[in-house]
Amino acid sequence: MTVEAVLDAVVKALKGLVDEYAVIVVDGYESMIKFYQRGVSVVQSWRHREIGVYAAIGRKMGMVWVDAEDPEKAVTEAVEAVKHSGDSPLYAPLPEPSGEPLSSVDVKLKEAASSGEVSFIVEDLELEETRGKAAGMVKVEYNKVHLITSAGADLDYEYTSFNGYARFFEGRDASGQWSWTSTRYDLAAAKRAIGQARELAAECAKLPREKLEPGEYRVLLSPMIAGNLVEEVVMAANAGAVLFGFSFFHDKKPGDLVASENLTIIDKPRDMELPEARGFDDEGVATRDKTIIERGMLKSFLHNTKTAKLMNAESTGNAGWLLPRPFNVEVAPGDLSPEEMLEALRDGVYITNNWYTRFQNHLEGTFSTVSRDAVFIVKGGKPVACTHRVRIADSMPRILKNIEALGRQQWPIQWWEVRHPTRIPFILLSSARLTTAE
């Protein structure tokens, strides 16, 4: 079935069964290259077609996602989900549409994703040359998204994406990793990321090993780990997280000081260079770039019409059907070069990557995250040793207030620990609590 036929079938079936509906069909192609120490190991290509249905009867709501080839199943499951739910305090009527189509398509990426012919990427990035030293992934994707709602939205957009990461290994235990993302075939960004990963591994390999004692340290965060932590900040500014008690901003309101004046975070769905760019959200409301934190001050929570109604606010064009969500994230740059960031660190620890970020208490913002890859001990602004795995065990409010400086170069980051495309610089903390993770 064509996308148009799927939409038509679902909409016709929903009419008369529910009071309100929204239907999204995502039709796209992906090709993925995986490379390992023996060279390129896997090239996979596939097509995906999904259909999402939101439905409401009175104040009861439900939503499902299924394979787009089975519109009957989508309707049946959505209606059943509504019938088995109770009246929701989150319910608000679907709004009149105000969004517009806003597409970002790189023809070369579209053709590569659709055909599965990605050998030119292997050659351009010289992935076979990483044999014996690196592992990673490169993915190209093309999607067309179509939204129809009972409130009158009939909108679509297309986008391409080019993202990946590389992890280099040197010696017994030295490694470095970096990622990139773009809506276009940004070969320069990919090569910069691969080069950065290679340099981190090489630098760590040539330095002596030194044990780090638990304590408070000045800490330099690379864009990889900074992107992960900032994503947690953005999710805490999601009005849904605030309402359900999973946010360390639960007792804050716009205008409150929540971070160092050096920090500004923006949700940027209109940044056409990053893959979550779009002109409308899942309710058909127009998107707009908006500041979440401006020079340390909380400026806005992220809202859809439902959370906005509960919190006496307006939608920020960030729907999710049930809860809001961010799109592209940007952290405003500072004015220091990477070398100057190390000099500003003076004596401290430079952490290049992380994983396993977990909160012990969402309301207090207490969390821990474990380093991955190179961790440098820095003396007098120069790396003097590489240490073993460390853990940041601190609170997010404290981390935010300890941001001392930011780099002037922003890096476009996206991988499994930074799910939303993020443009971010290096971040220097005046203090963070570190423990060993071995």
Secondary structure, 3 states (H helix, E strand, C coil): CCHHHHHHHHHHHHECCECEEEEEEEEEEEEEEEEECCEEEEEEEEEEEEEEEEEEECCEEEEEEEECCCHHHHHHHHHHHHHCCCCCCCCCCCCCCCCCCCCECCHHHHHHHHHCCCHHHHHHCCHHHHCCCEEEEEEEEEEEEEEEECCCCEEEEEEEEEEEEEEEEECCCEEEEEEEEECCCCHHHHHHHHHHHHHHHHHHHHCCECCCCCEEEEEEECHHHHHHHHHHHHHHCEHHHHHCCCCCCCCCCCCCECCCCCCCEEECCCCCCCCCCCCECCCCCECCCEEEEECCEECCCECCHHHHHHCCCCCCCCECCCCECCCCEEECCCCECHHHHHHHHCCEEEECCEEEEEEEECCCCEEEEEECCCEEEEECCEEEEECCCEEEEEEHHHHHHCEEEEECCCEEEEECCEEEEEEECCEEEEEEEEEECC
